[in-house]
């Protein structure tokens, strides 16, 4: 298979690597004071959040669509409406993901 026809999911190393990235993302969110703002929006334990982000990104990257199988259409904007997400929260999330 050529590089162009592989999915992002395959290119990054599949389930194992994606799970590692999501775990690193939430480990950093829990450890780094810079991300305390977005950490405080999440539940006391991030186990469920880790699973949901992993399930979503798996499908988004062209791998198994675990999130849609469980919950239907992602509706990510609607699912985030309960949380106060402004510029600071957006920047924290993106920086945390860039580090991960
Ligand atoms: C812009 C900054 C963002 C903030 C502050 C934020 C924050 C949150 C919070 C507090 C939750 C609830 C956690 C939970 O239910 O356990 C959540 C859920 C979720 N977020 Fe984000 N998020 C952001 C961006 C994103 C982005 C860019 C994606 C996708 C790449 C994403 C994907 C998800 C998913 C899949 C869920 C689970 C939704 C559900 O099933 O209820 N988030 N987010």
Backbone and ligand atoms as CSV (ligand in chain L), in Angstrom:
chain,resi,resn,atom,element,x,y,z
A,1,UNK,N,N,0.853,-1.200,0.000
A,1,UNK,CA,C,0.000,0.000,0.000
A,1,UNK,C,C,0.894,1.257,0.000
A,2,UNK,N,N,0.547,2.233,-0.835
A,2,UNK,CA,C,1.364,3.442,-0.885
A,2,UNK,C,C,1.092,4.300,0.348
A,3,UNK,N,N,2.020,5.188,0.637
A,3,UNK,CA,C,1.883,6.083,1.794
A,3,UNK,C,C,0.576,6.878,1.676
A,4,UNK,N,N,0.230,7.294,0.410
A,4,UNK,CA,C,-0.940,8.151,0.209
A,4,UNK,C,C,-2.244,7.429,0.537
A,5,UNK,N,N,-2.283,6.096,0.326
A,5,UNK,CA,C,-3.550,5.399,0.510
A,5,UNK,C,C,-3.734,4.875,1.936
A,6,UNK,N,N,-2.734,5.090,2.799
A,6,UNK,CA,C,-2.886,4.651,4.177
A,6,UNK,C,C,-3.637,5.705,4.981
A,7,UNK,N,N,-4.394,5.249,5.933
A,7,UNK,CA,C,-5.103,6.207,6.777
A,7,UNK,C,C,-4.136,6.788,7.808
A,8,UNK,N,N,-4.514,7.953,8.362
A,8,UNK,CA,C,-3.716,8.569,9.417
A,8,UNK,C,C,-3.576,7.599,10.593
A,9,UNK,N,N,-4.662,6.870,10.854
A,9,UNK,CA,C,-4.668,5.861,11.932
A,9,UNK,C,C,-3.547,4.840,11.734
A,10,UNK,N,N,-3.389,4.371,10.494
A,10,UNK,CA,C,-2.327,3.400,10.203
A,10,UNK,C,C,-0.950,4.052,10.271
A,11,UNK,N,N,-0.861,5.279,9.735
A,11,UNK,CA,C,0.434,5.956,9.671
A,11,UNK,C,C,1.002,6.191,11.069
A,12,UNK,N,N,0.147,6.563,12.033
A,12,UNK,CA,C,0.690,6.852,13.374
A,12,UNK,C,C,0.956,5.587,14.179
A,13,UNK,N,N,0.491,4.432,13.716
A,13,UNK,CA,C,0.786,3.187,14.431
A,13,UNK,C,C,-0.418,2.503,15.043
A,14,UNK,N,N,-1.625,2.895,14.575
A,14,UNK,CA,C,-2.829,2.165,14.962
A,14,UNK,C,C,-3.237,2.367,16.414
A,15,UNK,N,N,-4.022,1.403,16.903
A,15,UNK,CA,C,-4.660,1.500,18.221
A,15,UNK,C,C,-3.659,1.777,19.350
A,16,UNK,N,N,-2.525,1.057,19.347
A,16,UNK,CA,C,-1.571,1.182,20.453
A,16,UNK,C,C,-1.032,2.598,20.559
A,17,UNK,N,N,-0.600,3.154,19.412
A,17,UNK,CA,C,-0.003,4.491,19.430
A,17,UNK,C,C,-1.044,5.564,19.695
A,18,UNK,N,N,-2.241,5.394,19.132
A,18,UNK,CA,C,-3.284,6.392,19.376
A,18,UNK,C,C,-3.650,6.402,20.860
A,19,UNK,N,N,-3.770,5.223,21.440
A,19,UNK,CA,C,-4.107,5.151,22.870
A,19,UNK,C,C,-3.009,5.816,23.708
A,20,UNK,N,N,-1.741,5.579,23.318
A,20,UNK,CA,C,-0.620,6.208,24.028
A,20,UNK,C,C,-0.714,7.734,23.945
A,21,UNK,N,N,-1.079,8.241,22.751
A,21,UNK,CA,C,-1.161,9.691,22.580
A,21,UNK,C,C,-2.277,10.285,23.439
A,22,UNK,N,N,-3.429,9.609,23.439
A,22,UNK,CA,C,-4.561,10.113,24.237
A,22,UNK,C,C,-4.217,10.044,25.734
A,23,UNK,N,N,-3.573,8.967,26.161
A,23,UNK,CA,C,-3.187,8.876,27.571
A,23,UNK,C,C,-2.181,9.957,27.933
A,24,UNK,N,N,-1.234,10.231,27.020
A,24,UNK,CA,C,-0.251,11.288,27.265
A,24,UNK,C,C,-0.945,12.640,27.363
A,25,UNK,N,N,-1.926,12.871,26.487
A,25,UNK,CA,C,-2.704,14.117,26.503
A,25,UNK,C,C,-3.344,14.323,27.879
A,26,UNK,N,N,-4.009,13.283,28.386
A,26,UNK,CA,C,-4.680,13.445,29.683
A,26,UNK,C,C,-3.705,13.409,30.849
A,27,UNK,N,N,-2.583,12.669,30.715
A,27,UNK,CA,C,-1.555,12.724,31.773
A,27,UNK,C,C,-1.025,14.152,31.897
A,28,UNK,N,N,-0.714,14.782,30.755
A,28,UNK,CA,C,-0.215,16.159,30.762
A,28,UNK,C,C,-1.245,17.108,31.353
A,29,UNK,N,N,-2.523,16.891,30.979
A,29,UNK,CA,C,-3.578,17.757,31.501
A,29,UNK,C,C,-3.641,17.650,33.029
A,30,UNK,N,N,-3.381,16.450,33.555
A,30,UNK,CA,C,-3.445,16.249,35.002
A,30,UNK,C,C,-2.190,16.768,35.704
A,31,UNK,N,N,-1.051,16.764,34.993
A,31,UNK,CA,C,0.231,17.105,35.628
A,31,UNK,C,C,0.603,18.580,35.520
A,32,UNK,N,N,0.305,19.197,34.377
A,32,UNK,CA,C,0.851,20.515,34.079
A,32,UNK,C,C,-0.049,21.636,34.582
A,33,UNK,N,N,0.481,22.519,35.428
A,33,UNK,CA,C,-0.304,23.662,35.912
A,33,UNK,C,C,-0.873,24.509,34.766
A,34,UNK,N,N,-0.166,24.575,33.635
A,34,UNK,CA,C,-0.645,25.351,32.478
A,34,UNK,C,C,-2.033,24.894,32.012
A,35,UNK,N,N,-2.363,23.628,32.290
A,35,UNK,CA,C,-3.617,23.076,31.777
A,35,UNK,C,C,-4.669,22.891,32.869
A,36,UNK,N,N,-4.427,23.521,34.027
A,36,UNK,CA,C,-5.363,23.377,35.148
A,36,UNK,C,C,-6.761,23.873,34.770
A,37,UNK,N,N,-6.812,24.878,33.900
A,37,UNK,CA,C,-8.105,25.431,33.498
A,37,UNK,C,C,-8.982,24.395,32.813
A,38,UNK,N,N,-8.438,23.672,31.853
A,38,UNK,CA,C,-9.263,22.670,31.161
A,38,UNK,C,C,-9.399,21.401,32.000
A,39,UNK,N,N,-8.401,21.128,32.851
A,39,UNK,CA,C,-8.537,19.957,33.741
A,39,UNK,C,C,-9.779,20.113,34.627
A,40,UNK,N,N,-10.005,21.356,35.080
A,40,UNK,CA,C,-11.107,21.592,36.018
A,40,UNK,C,C,-12.483,21.441,35.361
A,41,UNK,N,N,-12.535,21.469,34.032
A,41,UNK,CA,C,-13.818,21.267,33.337
A,41,UNK,C,C,-14.180,19.781,33.278
A,42,UNK,N,N,-13.168,18.911,33.469
A,42,UNK,CA,C,-13.361,17.466,33.311
A,42,UNK,C,C,-13.780,16.809,34.635
A,43,UNK,N,N,-14.309,15.576,34.561
A,43,UNK,CA,C,-14.702,14.866,35.779
A,43,UNK,C,C,-13.475,14.565,36.648
A,44,UNK,N,N,-13.703,14.231,37.947
A,44,UNK,CA,C,-12.597,13.950,38.873
A,44,UNK,C,C,-11.635,12.877,38.336
A,45,UNK,N,N,-12.163,11.821,37.747
A,45,UNK,CA,C,-11.271,10.858,37.091
A,45,UNK,C,C,-11.491,10.962,35.584
A,46,UNK,N,N,-10.375,10.873,34.852
A,46,UNK,CA,C,-10.453,11.112,33.402
A,46,UNK,C,C,-10.588,9.807,32.602
A,47,UNK,N,N,-10.819,8.687,33.277
A,47,UNK,CA,C,-10.904,7.403,32.557
A,47,UNK,C,C,-11.933,7.449,31.419
A,48,UNK,N,N,-13.125,7.969,31.720
A,48,UNK,CA,C,-14.183,8.022,30.713
A,48,UNK,C,C,-13.828,8.979,29.588
A,49,UNK,N,N,-13.204,10.113,29.945
A,49,UNK,CA,C,-12.813,11.101,28.932
A,49,UNK,C,C,-11.748,10.507,28.016
A,50,UNK,N,N,-10.817,9.755,28.600
A,50,UNK,CA,C,-9.763,9.113,27.802
A,50,UNK,C,C,-10.391,8.167,26.778
A,51,UNK,N,N,-11.318,7.336,27.237
A,51,UNK,CA,C,-11.967,6.385,26.330
A,51,UNK,C,C,-12.690,7.117,25.206
A,52,UNK,N,N,-13.446,8.157,25.580
A,52,UNK,CA,C,-14.249,8.845,24.560
A,52,UNK,C,C,-13.379,9.521,23.519
A,53,UNK,N,N,-12.292,10.177,23.941
A,53,UNK,CA,C,-11.421,10.846,22.963
A,53,UNK,C,C,-10.729,9.808,22.085
A,54,UNK,N,N,-10.295,8.710,22.697
A,54,UNK,CA,C,-9.684,7.621,21.909
A,54,UNK,C,C,-10.685,7.073,20.896
A,55,UNK,N,N,-11.903,6.802,21.315
A,55,UNK,CA,C,-12.918,6.252,20.412
A,55,UNK,C,C,-13.212,7.220,19.272
A,56,UNK,N,N,-13.305,8.536,19.605
A,56,UNK,CA,C,-13.590,9.523,18.568
A,56,UNK,C,C,-12.438,9.617,17.568
A,57,UNK,N,N,-11.208,9.807,18.092
A,57,UNK,CA,C,-10.070,10.010,17.190
A,57,UNK,C,C,-9.800,8.778,16.332
A,58,UNK,N,N,-10.095,7.596,16.853
A,58,UNK,CA,C,-9.913,6.371,16.078
A,58,UNK,C,C,-10.702,6.467,14.768
A,59,UNK,N,N,-11.965,6.817,14.854
A,59,UNK,CA,C,-12.789,6.948,13.645
A,59,UNK,C,C,-12.372,8.140,12.797
A,60,UNK,N,N,-12.069,9.254,13.477
A,60,UNK,CA,C,-11.693,10.486,12.762
A,60,UNK,C,C,-10.429,10.281,11.942
A,61,UNK,N,N,-9.541,9.406,12.421
A,61,UNK,CA,C,-8.281,9.135,11.716
A,61,UNK,C,C,-8.402,8.004,10.701
A,62,UNK,N,N,-9.614,7.491,10.512
A,62,UNK,CA,C,-9.801,6.460,9.492
A,62,UNK,C,C,-9.720,5.040,10.016
A,63,UNK,N,N,-9.648,4.881,11.335
A,63,UNK,CA,C,-9.655,3.556,11.951
A,63,UNK,C,C,-11.073,3.166,12.351
A,64,UNK,N,N,-11.212,2.158,13.222
A,64,UNK,CA,C,-12.548,1.721,13.658
A,64,UNK,C,C,-13.334,2.865,14.287
A,65,UNK,N,N,-14.615,2.990,13.908
A,65,UNK,CA,C,-15.416,4.132,14.357
A,65,UNK,C,C,-16.125,3.816,15.682
A,66,UNK,N,N,-15.315,3.592,16.720
A,66,UNK,CA,C,-15.863,3.180,18.025
A,66,UNK,C,C,-16.851,4.185,18.605
A,67,UNK,N,N,-16.569,5.482,18.433
A,67,UNK,CA,C,-17.432,6.491,19.049
A,67,UNK,C,C,-18.828,6.454,18.443
A,68,UNK,N,N,-18.892,6.468,17.098
A,68,UNK,CA,C,-20.188,6.473,16.411
A,68,UNK,C,C,-20.955,5.179,16.707
A,69,UNK,N,N,-20.240,4.055,16.784
A,69,UNK,CA,C,-20.908,2.786,17.111
A,69,UNK,C,C,-21.591,2.852,18.474
A,70,UNK,N,N,-20.967,3.555,19.412
A,70,UNK,CA,C,-21.520,3.617,20.772
A,70,UNK,C,C,-22.554,4.730,20.950
A,71,UNK,N,N,-22.267,5.902,20.376
A,71,UNK,CA,C,-23.065,7.092,20.720
A,71,UNK,C,C,-23.765,7.738,19.534
A,72,UNK,N,N,-23.546,7.231,18.308
A,72,UNK,CA,C,-24.138,7.882,17.143
A,72,UNK,C,C,-23.284,9.057,16.694
A,73,UNK,N,N,-23.896,9.947,15.926
A,73,UNK,CA,C,-23.168,11.089,15.373
A,73,UNK,C,C,-22.423,11.848,16.485
A,74,UNK,N,N,-21.152,12.229,16.235
A,74,UNK,CA,C,-20.373,12.874,17.310
A,74,UNK,C,C,-20.994,14.159,17.870
A,75,UNK,N,N,-21.616,15.001,17.021
A,75,UNK,CA,C,-22.223,16.255,17.506
A,75,UNK,C,C,-21.305,16.948,18.515
A,76,UNK,N,N,-20.045,17.127,18.140
A,76,UNK,CA,C,-19.078,17.608,19.129
A,76,UNK,C,C,-19.391,19.003,19.649
A,77,UNK,N,N,-19.929,19.853,18.766
A,77,UNK,CA,C,-20.240,21.201,19.255
A,77,UNK,C,C,-21.319,21.100,20.342
A,78,UNK,N,N,-22.369,20.338,20.058
A,78,UNK,CA,C,-23.458,20.189,21.042
A,78,UNK,C,C,-22.945,19.554,22.332
A,79,UNK,N,N,-22.072,18.558,22.212
A,79,UNK,CA,C,-21.587,17.867,23.409
A,79,UNK,C,C,-20.695,18.757,24.263
A,80,UNK,N,N,-20.144,19.824,23.662
A,80,UNK,CA,C,-19.297,20.738,24.436
A,80,UNK,C,C,-20.061,21.932,24.993
A,81,UNK,N,N,-21.328,22.085,24.603
A,81,UNK,CA,C,-22.077,23.268,25.047
A,81,UNK,C,C,-22.165,23.405,26.576
A,82,UNK,N,N,-22.214,22.287,27.336
A,82,UNK,CA,C,-22.282,22.452,28.804
A,82,UNK,C,C,-21.024,23.080,29.412
A,83,UNK,N,N,-19.924,23.158,28.637
A,83,UNK,CA,C,-18.668,23.626,29.205
A,83,UNK,C,C,-18.333,25.015,28.694
A,84,UNK,N,N,-17.719,25.808,29.583
A,84,UNK,CA,C,-17.326,27.162,29.208
A,84,UNK,C,C,-15.997,27.089,28.470
A,85,UNK,N,N,-16.061,27.037,27.141
A,85,UNK,CA,C,-14.854,26.945,26.322
A,85,UNK,C,C,-14.645,28.276,25.616
A,86,UNK,N,N,-13.636,29.021,26.064
A,86,UNK,CA,C,-13.267,30.285,25.422
A,86,UNK,C,C,-11.898,30.154,24.787
A,87,UNK,N,N,-11.318,31.313,24.466
A,87,UNK,CA,C,-10.019,31.323,23.790
A,87,UNK,C,C,-8.939,30.631,24.623
A,88,UNK,N,N,-8.932,30.905,25.924
A,88,UNK,CA,C,-7.912,30.311,26.787
A,88,UNK,C,C,-8.036,28.788,26.802
A,89,UNK,N,N,-9.269,28.288,26.944
A,89,UNK,CA,C,-9.481,26.836,26.973
A,89,UNK,C,C,-9.104,26.201,25.632
A,90,UNK,N,N,-9.472,26.886,24.544
A,90,UNK,CA,C,-9.099,26.387,23.213
A,90,UNK,C,C,-7.574,26.261,23.100
A,91,UNK,N,N,-6.877,27.324,23.519
A,91,UNK,CA,C,-5.415,27.318,23.392
A,91,UNK,C,C,-4.778,26.255,24.287
A,92,UNK,N,N,-5.325,26.074,25.492
A,92,UNK,CA,C,-4.783,25.038,26.386
A,92,UNK,C,C,-4.948,23.656,25.751
A,93,UNK,N,N,-6.149,23.402,25.210
A,93,UNK,CA,C,-6.424,22.084,24.623
A,93,UNK,C,C,-5.444,21.802,23.478
A,94,UNK,N,N,-5.278,22.798,22.596
A,94,UNK,CA,C,-4.416,22.592,21.428
A,94,UNK,C,C,-2.951,22.430,21.845
A,95,UNK,N,N,-2.523,23.213,22.859
A,95,UNK,CA,C,-1.126,23.111,23.303
A,95,UNK,C,C,-0.886,21.756,23.973
A,96,UNK,N,N,-1.862,21.334,24.778
A,96,UNK,CA,C,-1.755,20.041,25.444
A,96,UNK,C,C,-1.653,18.920,24.400
A,97,UNK,N,N,-2.470,19.019,23.343
A,97,UNK,CA,C,-2.429,17.992,22.293
A,97,UNK,C,C,-1.119,18.072,21.509
A,98,UNK,N,N,-0.621,19.282,21.271
A,98,UNK,CA,C,0.653,19.416,20.550
A,98,UNK,C,C,1.779,18.769,21.363
A,99,UNK,N,N,1.783,18.972,22.678
A,99,UNK,CA,C,2.803,18.342,23.528
A,99,UNK,C,C,2.669,16.824,23.472
A,100,UNK,N,N,1.416,16.363,23.564
A,100,UNK,CA,C,1.195,14.899,23.545
A,100,UNK,C,C,1.685,14.328,22.227
L,1,LIG,C1,C,-11.476,23.567,22.485
L,1,LIG,C2,C,-11.070,23.046,23.651
L,1,LIG,C3,C,-11.749,21.836,24.271
L,1,LIG,C4,C,-12.125,21.736,25.565
L,1,LIG,C5,C,-11.909,22.771,26.661
L,1,LIG,C6,C,-12.772,20.435,25.727
L,1,LIG,C7,C,-13.302,19.960,26.910
L,1,LIG,C8,C,-14.070,18.824,27.031
L,1,LIG,C9,C,-14.742,18.374,28.229
L,1,LIG,C10,C,-14.708,19.104,29.569
L,1,LIG,C11,C,-15.385,17.214,27.942
L,1,LIG,C12,C,-16.214,16.345,28.880
L,1,LIG,C13,C,-15.351,15.197,29.339
L,1,LIG,C14,C,-16.150,13.982,29.721
L,1,LIG,O1,O,-17.359,13.900,29.407
L,1,LIG,O2,O,-15.557,13.071,30.299
L,1,LIG,C15,C,-15.129,16.939,26.542
L,1,LIG,C16,C,-15.629,15.846,25.862
L,1,LIG,C17,C,-15.207,15.457,24.628
L,1,LIG,N1,N,-14.347,16.126,23.807
L,1,LIG,FE1,FE,-13.577,17.936,24.172
L,1,LIG,N2,N,-12.760,19.773,24.531
L,1,LIG,C18,C,-12.143,20.590,23.601
L,1,LIG,C19,C,-11.879,20.272,22.290
L,1,LIG,C20,C,-12.091,19.039,21.709
L,1,LIG,C21,C,-11.649,18.649,20.385
L,1,LIG,C22,C,-10.865,19.536,19.409
L,1,LIG,C23,C,-12.069,17.353,20.205
L,1,LIG,C24,C,-11.875,16.458,19.028
L,1,LIG,C25,C,-10.735,16.390,18.360
L,1,LIG,C26,C,-12.761,16.953,21.403
L,1,LIG,C27,C,-13.340,15.712,21.610
L,1,LIG,C28,C,-14.139,15.380,22.670
L,1,LIG,C29,C,-14.955,14.172,22.767
L,1,LIG,C30,C,-15.042,13.066,21.724
L,1,LIG,C31,C,-15.627,14.229,23.982
L,1,LIG,C32,C,-16.650,13.226,24.531
L,1,LIG,C33,C,-18.029,13.759,24.177
L,1,LIG,C34,C,-19.157,12.980,24.817
L,1,LIG,O3,O,-19.346,11.816,24.472
L,1,LIG,O4,O,-19.856,13.531,25.652
L,1,LIG,N3,N,-12.750,17.986,22.300
L,1,LIG,N4,N,-14.330,17.914,26.031
